[in-house]
């Protein structure tokens, strides 16, 4: 056999498709692989336009072949972007699940001695097995990814639940502690307070008695007694004591009053008080609370109310909810200071009735936002807040199976939204 | 130890050759996509692994593709193609818009092949060194850490293509491995003598 014949026979038998076309896309050569997959005889298609034989890919093939003729370089196509250039059947008709052959294509320029491209040779590689394997693998990878995501979301849910659990546990133990403390302090502070009240009365009387005897000695006018009195009074700083004692008693009374108030809050916090469930309207609750707290609002603070009409009364612990509204309103008043606005909105949304208290005040620092419902957490000056208001409110709302949400940005203001379920507020 | 540094003469000759052949490549490119292409003057540098890491460091506005070549000179061509201007490029190259992911990939690979092909055939035809490009592939740029390359020096021949009318640009870097640098130097010497 002569060498060129040997080469042609090799080309024909190559385990990959080879098809040569001229500048006009006419087929000038087709090897066995290509002809077999096209299900035709080479002689039937020789001279025919490749673009007409494969009209679906004509535009793409034309582009590729043109580029080879113009640039005199190879061009490629990969199964991942364009799996089935030629509609050849799968090479695995029995065991494979795919119906078409996955193909990699390379178009080569065939040049003459003067470096002009005579033909473009299209070679097709059957990569069905690799492609299917790769596709299966990516499917598995996708599934794994999904599973991984599901797991991650479960883990974050778990963490949330855990932190909620820790929070409610903390609240419960603080509640017990508070109940104990409240009970212990309640009676001593009771008698201390009433004793100081009586003491205040007695002191007033004692001062009057002394003043009376002072005047009496003056009236008698005996020099010796006058001197003795003056000397005695001076030695015991009577003038100073007379004034200071009144202040001291007053301050003590004030302090005792504050301690009593804290004990009261602690008692409320630990639900020492009876719970009265009644039908009551949130709007009425807000209005009656406003009457009590309006003295807290500075004169330049404007109040905007937006009540939805026709809201039905809720089965709730009205007095306790008022306590919540009071806390929110007092906090808002403190936040806005001398100038600003407070917006109160009562509305229904889905299965909830909601109360929103929004202010244009100083806002809450992001680092404090997670702590505001913690007992004894306060940013107010000593004596102004107990740090129990919001944690008390939180518990009251939770007892209604409701929610209390807060949105805040520093310098712009804060909004608290209380949501109470319309049905089954009580378990 | 192999002498991998180019002499001044070798460097000048290589640069001049690249300049001529790239001009021809740009002409055929312009013929294919019918738009005026601006080319930078080719730069030639020896690079260490650290230098390459710098080139491959991740940038959000770039596509990365590579194409290896084999023959008398061996190595890889890296293409760094700007994401900006790709849509306009797709239109020029007769792609249907909007591009889906597979089409975008195909466009990038096609551009890579055209640009690498132009650069490499410029280099190999002038030096009469045969080499063939393989299929281009996309790859992820380096986001952290330095890979463990098993070479110390590569020769980088870099050309930038740009199309000003829609701010498209592409950086094509031919990386020659050590043995090919030796072959290249021999071929340059033969031409210079």
Interface residues (C-beta under 8 A of the other chain):
Chain A: X59 X63 X66 X67 X70 X71 X72 X73 X74 X75 X76 X77 X78 X80 X81 X82 X104 X106
Chain B: X28 X29 X31 X32 X93 X94 X102 X103 X105 X106 X109 X110 X113 X114 X117 X118 X121 X132 X133 X135 X136 X137
